[in-house]
């Protein structure tokens, strides 16, 4: 994963200090590209432990067209918790302790963190126990899963299943230059809990190998980007299995690539670590399509990372 570490160094050495939506502040560059040969191993970061199980369950959530965090809570996946929780604690129905600025205060204020964790746990328990509550406050709006599988559904158009369209196109016309999926739907951005960061990807077939290029408008380098790399590498593997192709390359093109100001120490710590050999990944597809897979069907082998490094998420 030298490519990722080179990105970290590039931003530390050449980045510009910028403000951001969360108020945290960043060191940022605009425009950067990394390439990963998927024949050389699965690109899961080894300089810190990265939770592959969470990456798998989130991607399968997208592929099923789901947009409700209740599914992820059932899978013990907290990736989207903060955005659903924000919908609840800022609603008129919420009458608990003031959770204003919870995303930034919780990591640094021990007393507030205790209250935050209690409120979050109660919120997730209620999501699981109360379907009506989950429908109101667990749904994140027309985020990735809706756009991938039912683009335009909210606007009264005939919805487009972009993933099925992609698979059909790769099978029938592999040389097409139109194997594109977009999550950026300008008419629905205001209805999303978070507008898509990874906005558009294109597939390409050559010599029996399937490659994918992702354009990511906003890239949280320390927390988000390692997940994005592994998620789209996994997507290439799954689409390749579905279409009878071999995995080729994952090309990751970034727009605003940034390190949050409260992640600088963690990035520097990671840069002191020597990368280790990449793991491998296997998928049990027997009798299934990629839309039927569960987390148990996807296994990671020979993963030997350095210990994890924690950092707060900017919400």
LOVO-857564 format. One line per 5 residues: number of its first residue (from 0); their letters; for each residue z, y, x of N, C-alpha, C. Coordinates in steps of 0.02 Angstrom, whole numbers, plus 50000, padded with zeros to 5 digits. Example, Ala and Ser with C-alpha at 12.3 -4.5 7.8 and 13.67 -1.06 7.14 Angstrom:
// LOVO-857564
0 = AS = 50390,49716,50660,50390,49775,50615,50390,49835,50660  50354,49888,50642,50357,49947,50684,50394,50002,50645
***
This chain:
// LOVO-857564
0 = XXXXX = 50000,49940,50041,50000,50000,50000,50000,50063,50043  49965,50060,50099,49958,50117,50143,49927,50176,50105  49882,50161,50057,49848,50215,50020,49899,50259,49984  49948,50227,49953,49999,50264,49916,50044,50305,49963  50063,50276,50019,50105,50312,50067,50067,50371,50097
5 = XXXXX = 50002,50362,50108,49961,50418,50132,49960,50475,50082  49958,50458,50017,49962,50510,49965,50027,50548,49970  50082,50512,49977,50148,50545,49983,50149,50593,50042  50124,50571,50099,50123,50614,50159,50079,50675,50147  50022,50664,50116,49974,50719,50104,50006,50774,50061
10 = XXXXX = 50042,50754,50009,50073,50803,49965,50131,50838,50000  50171,50801,50038,50226,50832,50075,50201,50883,50126  50144,50867,50157,50118,50910,50211,50076,50968,50186  50041,50959,50130,49993,51011,50108,50006,51037,50038  50055,51011,50003,50065,51029,49933,50090,51101,49924
15 = XXXXX = 50076,51127,49865,50097,51194,49845,50156,51188,49796  50206,51232,49804,50261,51232,49757,50239,51262,49691  50251,51225,49638,50230,51247,49571,50284,51233,49520  50286,51274,49468,50328,51260,49410,50294,51208,49367  50331,51183,49316,50302,51132,49273,50336,51134,49206
20 = XXXXX = 50309,51095,49159,50333,51093,49090,50407,51075,49086  50432,51032,49130,50501,51009,49125,50551,51058,49154  50527,51107,49192,50572,51154,49225,50602,51130,49290  50581,51071,49313,50609,51041,49373,50579,51071,49436  50514,51085,49436,50479,51110,49495,50448,51053,49534
25 = XXXXX = 50389,51065,49563,50353,51013,49598,50322,51039,49663  50303,50992,49705,50258,51002,49761,50194,50968,49741  50138,51005,49739,50079,50980,49704,50015,50991,49744  49968,50943,49736,49899,50953,49759,49854,50938,49699  49792,50963,49703,49744,50951,49649,49684,50913,49676
30 = XXXXX = 49677,50851,49651,49620,50811,49671,49635,50765,49729  49638,50700,49715,49651,50650,49767,49627,50582,49741  49603,50540,49787,49578,50475,49766,49602,50420,49812  49620,50363,49781,49641,50302,49818,49599,50243,49793  49586,50196,49838,49547,50136,49820,49587,50074,49840
35 = XXXXX = 49588,50024,49795,49624,49962,49806,49577,49903,49795  49568,49862,49846,49528,49802,49841,49573,49747,49812  49558,49727,49750,49601,49679,49715,49593,49608,49741  49544,49598,49784,49537,49532,49816,49588,49523,49873  49620,49577,49893,49666,49575,49950,49739,49570,49930
40 = XXXXX = 49752,49559,49866,49820,49554,49842,49831,49601,49784  49886,49591,49748,49901,49633,49690,49938,49695,49714  49913,49756,49698,49941,49818,49726,50005,49841,49692  50058,49803,49702,50124,49823,49679,50164,49847,49739  50192,49906,49734,50225,49939,49790,50278,49894,49822
45 = XXXXX = 50278,49890,49888,50327,49850,49924,50379,49892,49961  50368,49957,49967,50417,49999,50002,50475,50018,49957  50472,49999,49894,50530,50000,49849,50516,49950,49794  50568,49918,49770,50559,49868,49717,50534,49903,49653  50480,49876,49626,50450,49904,49566,50450,49851,49511
50 = XXXXX = 50471,49871,49452,50485,49823,49398,50420,49799,49365  50393,49744,49389,50330,49717,49364,50336,49698,49290  50392,49671,49269,50401,49651,49199,50391,49710,49152  50415,49768,49171,50407,49828,49129,50334,49849,49126  50299,49843,49182,50228,49860,49184,50189,49815,49137
55 = XXXXX = 50204,49750,49139,50169,49702,49098,50182,49716,49024  50244,49724,49004,50259,49732,48933,50230,49798,48906  50229,49851,48948,50199,49913,48925,50124,49905,48915  50089,49874,48963,50017,49865,48956,50000,49822,48895  50037,49768,48883,50023,49727,48825,50037,49766,48760
60 = XXXXX = 50085,49810,48762,50100,49855,48705,50040,49900,48691  50010,49929,48743,49950,49968,48735,49894,49926,48705  49882,49867,48734,49826,49826,48714,49831,49801,48642  49891,49796,48617,49900,49776,48547,49894,49835,48499  49884,49895,48526,49877,49954,48484,49943,49980,48457
65 = XXXXX = 49998,49959,48484,50065,49978,48460,50083,50047,48487  50120,50085,48447,50144,50150,48468,50218,50160,48454  50252,50108,48433,50323,50114,48416,50366,50083,48471  50415,50121,48496,50456,50097,48551,50502,50040,48531  50507,50027,48466,50549,49970,48445,50526,49905,48480
70 = XXXXX = 50461,49897,48486,50434,49838,48520,50458,49835,48592  50457,49892,48627,50478,49894,48696,50553,49883,48702  50592,49910,48655,50664,49899,48656,50679,49825,48648  50642,49791,48606,50650,49718,48599,50636,49682,48665  50590,49711,48705,50572,49682,48770,50618,49706,48826
75 = XXXXX = 50669,49747,48809,50713,49777,48858,50674,49819,48909  50626,49857,48882,50585,49901,48923,50601,49973,48905  50632,50012,48952,50654,50079,48935,50603,50134,48952  50541,50116,48970,50494,50166,48996,50485,50226,48949  50482,50213,48884,50468,50267,48836,50530,50289,48797
80 = XXXXX = 50589,50265,48817,50650,50280,48779,50662,50355,48771  50654,50393,48826,50673,50464,48824,50633,50504,48773  50569,50487,48766,50527,50525,48720,50544,50511,48647  50559,50449,48632,50581,50432,48564,50650,50462,48550  50694,50457,48600,50762,50484,48592,50760,50559,48580
85 = XXXXX = 50715,50594,48614,50709,50666,48605,50690,50682,48533  50645,50642,48504,50626,50653,48434,50687,50648,48388  50733,50601,48404,50791,50591,48362,50843,50647,48371  50861,50663,48433,50916,50710,48444,50897,50782,48430  50831,50796,48423,50810,50863,48405,50791,50868,48331
90 = XXXXX = 50803,50814,48294,50786,50814,48222,50843,50844,48181  50828,50863,48120,50879,50892,48076,50928,50839,48052  50910,50776,48057,50955,50721,48034,51009,50705,48085  50997,50722,48148,51045,50705,48201,51105,50752,48197  51166,50722,48198,51227,50763,48193,51277,50746,48248
95 = XXXXX = 51254,50712,48301,51298,50693,48355,51307,50748,48406  51334,50731,48465,51344,50780,48518,51278,50813,48538  51283,50875,48561,51224,50913,48581,51191,50881,48641  51129,50859,48632,51092,50827,48686,51039,50874,48716  51046,50940,48705,50998,50987,48732,50992,50979,48808
100 = XXXXX = 50931,50979,48832,50918,50972,48904,50942,50905,48931  50943,50854,48888,50972,50790,48907,50936,50758,48966  50870,50767,48971,50832,50734,49024,50851,50757,49094  50871,50821,49100,50890,50847,49167,50965,50844,49180  51005,50851,49128,51077,50852,49138,51106,50782,49150
105 = XXXXX = 51080,50732,49114,51109,50665,49118,51112,50637,49189  51060,50646,49230,51063,50616,49297,51115,50648,49344  51135,50711,49331,51177,50747,49379,51247,50764,49354  51259,50758,49290,51323,50776,49260,51357,50712,49235  51407,50686,49272,51437,50621,49253,51465,50619,49182
110 = XXXXX = 51499,50672,49161,51528,50672,49094,51473,50672,49042  51423,50714,49052,51368,50716,49005,51330,50650,49005  51322,50620,49065,51286,50556,49070,51319,50502,49028  51386,50500,49028,51421,50451,48988,51405,50459,48914  51408,50521,48890,51392,50535,48820,51319,50518,48806
115 = XXXXX = 51276,50538,48851,51204,50525,48844,51191,50449,48837  51222,50410,48881,51210,50338,48880,51237,50307,48816  51293,50333,48790,51320,50307,48728,51274,50323,48669  51248,50385,48668,51203,50405,48614,51137,50367,48618  51112,50356,48679,51050,50319,48687,51059,50247,48664
120 = XXXXX = 51115,50215,48683,51127,50146,48663,51131,50140,48587  51165,50188,48555,51171,50187,48482,51103,50197,48450  51062,50239,48479,50994,50252,48454,50953,50188,48457  50955,50152,48513,50915,50091,48520,50940,50035,48475  51006,50031,48466,51033,49981,48419,51009,49994,48349
125 = XXXXX = 51006,50058,48330,50983,50075,48262,50908,50062,48254  50870,50073,48308,50799,50058,48305,50787,49984,48288  50827,49941,48319,50820,49870,48308,50845,49847,48240  50895,49881,48215,50928,49859,48153,50897,49889,48090  50864,49947,48097,50843,49986,48038,50768,50000,48044
130 = XXXXX = 50728,49963,48006,50655,49970,48011,50632,50040,47989  50663,50067,47937,50644,50133,47913,50659,50186,47966  50717,50181,47997,50734,50227,48051,50685,50221,48109  50668,50159,48127,50621,50147,48182,50553,50176,48166  50532,50172,48103,50467,50200,48084,50467,50275,48092
135 = XXXXX = 50523,50308,48076,50526,50381,48080,50534,50406,48151  50578,50373,48189,50597,50401,48254,50576,50359,48314  50553,50298,48301,50529,50256,48356,50456,50264,48370  50419,50288,48320,50346,50295,48330,50331,50360,48369  50289,50353,48419,50274,50409,48464,50211,50447,48445
140 = XXXXX = 50184,50430,48387,50122,50462,48367,50062,50426,48397  50003,50456,48394,49941,50422,48415,49932,50421,48491  49980,50390,48526,49977,50386,48599,49930,50329,48619  49935,50306,48682,49884,50262,48711,49860,50205,48666  49906,50166,48638,49885,50108,48599,49840,50127,48541
145 = XXXXX = 49857,50182,48506,49815,50203,48450,49746,50224,48474  49744,50262,48529,49679,50286,48554,49636,50228,48580  49667,50181,48615,49630,50125,48643,49601,50080,48588  49641,50068,48536,49622,50017,48486,49598,50046,48419  49615,50109,48405,49596,50139,48340,49582,50213,48348
150 = XXXXX = 49537,50229,48393,49522,50300,48407,49494,50332,48344  49524,50390,48325,49501,50427,48267,49532,50407,48202  49577,50358,48202,49606,50333,48140,49644,50386,48102  49677,50430,48137,49720,50480,48104,49680,50536,48072  49617,50543,48090,49576,50599,48066,49531,50580,48008
155 = XXXXX = 49538,50518,47984,49497,50497,47928,49429,50470,47949  49414,50469,48014,49352,50439,48038,49357,50363,48035  49300,50330,48042,49301,50258,48051,49331,50244,48120  49389,50211,48124,49421,50202,48189,49378,50160,48236  49382,50176,48300,49344,50140,48352,49393,50100,48395
160 = XXXXX = 49382,50034,48399,49421,49991,48443,49387,49993,48511  49411,50039,48554,49377,50050,48618,49383,49990,48665  49438,49954,48662,49446,49897,48707,49399,49840,48687  49394,49826,48622,49347,49775,48600,49276,49796,48616  49261,49860,48605,49195,49886,48621,49179,49879,48695
165 = XXXXX = 49230,49892,48736,49223,49885,48809,49207,49812,48827  49245,49765,48801,49236,49695,48817,49167,49671,48794  49148,49689,48733,49082,49669,48707,49027,49698,48751  49034,49760,48772,48983,49792,48813,48977,49760,48882  49034,49743,48912,49032,49711,48978,48998,49642,48974
170 = XXXXX = 49007,49607,48918,48975,49542,48911,48900,49548,48897  48881,49596,48856,48811,49600,48834,48768,49643,48880  48797,49692,48912,48758,49738,48954,48801,49761,49013  48814,49716,49061,48860,49732,49115,48838,49791,49158  48773,49806,49162,48749,49860,49204,48752,49928,49170
175 = XXXXX = 48776,49931,49109,48782,49995,49074,48828,50043,49112  48814,50107,49105,48857,50159,49134,48902,50190,49081  48910,50155,49026,48948,50182,48969,49011,50141,48954  49035,50103,49002,49095,50063,48992,49157,50107,49001  49168,50150,48953,49219,50203,48959,49269,50198,48901
180 = XXXXX = 49333,50207,48917,49386,50212,48867,49423,50277,48879  49434,50316,48827,49470,50379,48833,49532,50379,48789  49586,50405,48816,49647,50415,48777,49656,50488,48758  49611,50531,48783,49617,50604,48771,49580,50621,48707  49617,50633,48654,49589,50650,48589,49615,50719,48570
185 = XXXXX = 49577,50773,48584,49603,50841,48574,49629,50855,48504  49601,50823,48454,49623,50836,48386,49690,50806,48369  49717,50762,48413,49780,50728,48398,49834,50740,48451  49820,50783,48500,49869,50793,48554,49936,50819,48527  49934,50864,48478,49996,50893,48453,50039,50842,48415
190 = XXXXX = 50009,50786,48395,50046,50735,48358,50076,50682,48404  50062,50687,48469,50086,50638,48517,50153,50660,48547  50198,50612,48557,50261,50628,48590,50249,50653,48661  50196,50627,48693,50176,50648,48760,50101,50640,48765  50064,50694,48779,49991,50687,48787,49977,50639,48846
195 = XXXXX = 49922,50602,48843,49909,50552,48894,49901,50582,48963  49933,50550,49012,49924,50569,49083,49864,50533,49112  49859,50467,49099,49799,50431,49121,49750,50435,49062  49700,50479,49070,49662,50502,49012,49597,50463,49000  49566,50438,49053,49500,50407,49045,49489,50356,49100
200 = XXXXX = 49460,50298,49082,49441,50250,49134,49373,50221,49120  49339,50202,49174,49271,50176,49170,49267,50111,49209  49234,50061,49180,49224,49997,49214,49153,49992,49241  49147,49951,49293,49083,49945,49330,49077,49873,49355  49018,49844,49347,49006,49775,49368,48954,49773,49423
205 = XXXXX = 48969,49738,49478,48920,49727,49532,48937,49661,49566  48886,49620,49577,48894,49556,49612,48947,49512,49580  48951,49514,49513,48998,49472,49477,49070,49496,49480  49081,49556,49507,49149,49583,49512,49157,49644,49468  49215,49649,49439,49231,49703,49392,49277,49754,49426
210 = XXXXX = 49256,49816,49425,49296,49870,49453,49311,49922,49400  49363,49961,49413,49384,50012,49365,49403,50075,49402  49381,50132,49376,49403,50197,49402,49441,50233,49347  49501,50255,49363,49544,50293,49317,49546,50366,49338  49539,50411,49288,49555,50481,49301,49622,50496,49268
215 = XXXXX = 49668,50519,49310,49736,50535,49287,49748,50609,49296  49758,50646,49241,49763,50719,49245,49827,50741,49278  49881,50703,49268,49947,50721,49292,49980,50660,49321  50002,50664,49383,50026,50605,49418,50094,50618,49451  50146,50589,49422,50214,50591,49450,50216,50539,49506
220 = XXXXX = 50210,50562,49568,50196,50517,49624,50252,50467,49636  50314,50488,49633,50368,50442,49651,50381,50390,49597  50388,50411,49534,50406,50364,49481,50344,50336,49447  50298,50379,49426,50244,50357,49383,50187,50321,49418  50164,50348,49474,50102,50323,49505,50107,50249,49525
225 = XXXXX = 50162,50225,49555,50165,50152,49569,50156,50109,49507  50183,50132,49450,50172,50096,49387,50099,50099,49366  50069,50158,49372,49999,50166,49351,49952,50123,49392  49964,50120,49457,49921,50079,49501,49925,50006,49479  49985,49980,49470,49994,49910,49452,49969,49896,49382
230 = XXXXX = 49979,49943,49336,49958,49933,49267,49882,49927,49262  49846,49971,49296,49773,49968,49292,49744,49912,49334  49777,49893,49388,49756,49834,49424,49763,49772,49379  49818,49769,49342,49828,49714,49295,49775,49716,49240  49759,49775,49215,49708,49781,49164,49641,49755,49190
235 = XXXXX = 49624,49770,49252,49561,49744,49281,49562,49668,49281  49618,49638,49302,49624,49565,49303,49614,49537,49232  49646,49568,49182,49643,49542,49114,49572,49548,49085  49541,49606,49095,49473,49615,49069,49424,49569,49106  49436,49558,49170,49394,49512,49208,49400,49441,49180
240 = XXXXX = 49460,49419,49165,49469,49353,49136,49435,49348,49068  49439,49401,49029,49409,49401,48962,49333,49400,48964  49304,49426,49018,49231,49432,49022,49199,49384,49072  49238,49342,49104,49211,49293,49151,49189,49323,49217  49222,49377,49237,49206,49410,49301,49264,49402,49349
245 = XXXXX = 49253,49423,49411,49305,49424,49462,49331,49495,49470  49396,49504,49485,49421,49572,49497,49388,49601,49560  49370,49665,49556,49340,49699,49613,49386,49751,49642  49374,49815,49625,49415,49870,49651,49449,49907,49594  49506,49937,49609,49535,49988,49566,49531,50054,49604
250 = XXXXX = 49498,50103,49575,49492,50169,49605,49534,50217,49564  49580,50251,49596,49629,50294,49562,49616,50366,49581  49590,50405,49534,49574,50475,49545,49626,50518,49510  49658,50563,49547,49713,50603,49522,49693,50676,49515  49716,50709,49463,49708,50780,49454,49766,50816,49488
255 = XXXXX = 49817,50835,49449,49877,50866,49476,49923,50810,49500  49924,50799,49565,49966,50747,49596,50027,50782,49624  50086,50764,49600,50145,50803,49617,50206,50759,49632  50249,50786,49675,50315,50758,49687,50365,50807,49658  50407,50784,49613,50458,50828,49584,50509,50847,49638
260 = XXXXX = 50537,50907,49631,50582,50933,49682,50645,50889,49689  50664,50854,49636,50722,50809,49641,50703,50738,49660  50642,50729,49686,50620,50664,49712,50603,50667,49787  50611,50724,49817,50589,50732,49887,50628,50686,49934  50693,50681,49926,50732,50638,49970,50711,50565,49961
265 = XXXXX = 50697,50545,49900,50678,50476,49887,50610,50460,49919  50563,50507,49915,50497,50497,49945,50504,50491,50021  50544,50534,50050,50553,50531,50123,50587,50466,50145  50634,50443,50104,50666,50378,50120,50614,50323,50119  50571,50324,50069,50520,50272,50063,50472,50273,50122
270 = XXXXX = 50457,50331,50148,50411,50337,50204,50439,50309,50269  50504,50297,50271,50533,50266,50331,50526,50190,50330  50503,50161,50275,50500,50089,50266,50430,50062,50282  50428,50005,50313,50365,49973,50331,50338,49933,50271  50276,49944,50251,50248,49904,50196,50248,49829,50212
275 = XXXXX = 50257,49788,50162,50257,49715,50169,50195,49686,50135  50180,49622,50149,50120,49592,50118,50122,49597,50042  50063,49606,50013,50058,49613,49941,50069,49546,49906  50097,49548,49846,50105,49486,49807,50039,49465,49776  50041,49409,49740,49985,49386,49700,50008,49381,49628
280 = XXXXX = 49959,49375,49583,49974,49376,49512,49932,49323,49476  49962,49287,49430,49926,49236,49391,49936,49248,49317  49885,49229,49277,49888,49238,49205,49871,49172,49171  49913,49150,49125,49900,49090,49085,49862,49111,49023  49795,49101,49025,49752,49122,48970,49730,49064,48926
285 = XXXXX = 49756,49005,48938,49732,48946,48903,49738,48954,48827  49680,48952,48794,49679,48956,48721,49695,49025,48694  49693,49077,48735,49713,49144,48713,49662,49196,48733  49663,49252,48698,49629,49312,48721,49682,49357,48751  49661,49411,48782,49710,49456,48813,49754,49489,48760
290 = XXXXX = 49732,49491,48698,49771,49522,48645,49827,49478,48620  49826,49414,48640,49878,49366,48619,49931,49356,48672  49922,49383,48731,49967,49369,48787,50037,49396,48775  50085,49363,48805,50154,49387,48807,50173,49397,48881  50230,49428,48891,50252,49440,48961,50261,49374,48999
295 = XXXXX = 50279,49320,48963,50290,49256,48996,50225,49226,49023  50167,49249,48998,50103,49222,49020,50079,49252,49087  50113,49303,49110,50090,49338,49170,50145,49334,49223  50128,49304,49280,50177,49290,49331,50159,49323,49397  50210,49349,49431,50202,49378,49497,50230,49330,49548
300 = XXXXX = 50193,49320,49603,50214,49273,49654,50218,49308,49723  50266,49285,49762,50273,49308,49832,50283,49384,49838  50325,49410,49794,50341,49481,49797,50406,49490,49835  50403,49524,49892,50461,49533,49935,50469,49606,49954  50489,49648,49907,50492,49720,49920,50557,49741,49955
305 = XXXXX = 50556,49802,49980,50618,49835,50000,50659,49850,49937  50724,49867,49944,50765,49880,49885,50738,49940,49845  50757,49941,49781,50735,49996,49739,50768,50061,49760  50735,50116,49741,50762,50183,49754,50762,50218,49686  50819,50242,49664,50823,50272,49598,50811,50348,49601
310 = XXXXX = 50786,50374,49545,50773,50446,49539,50770,50464,49465  50789,50525,49446,50787,50545,49376,50715,50555,49352  50704,50540,49288,50639,50552,49257,50638,50623,49229  50584,50660,49243,50577,50727,49214,50544,50719,49145  50580,50741,49093,50556,50732,49025,50531,50799,48998
***
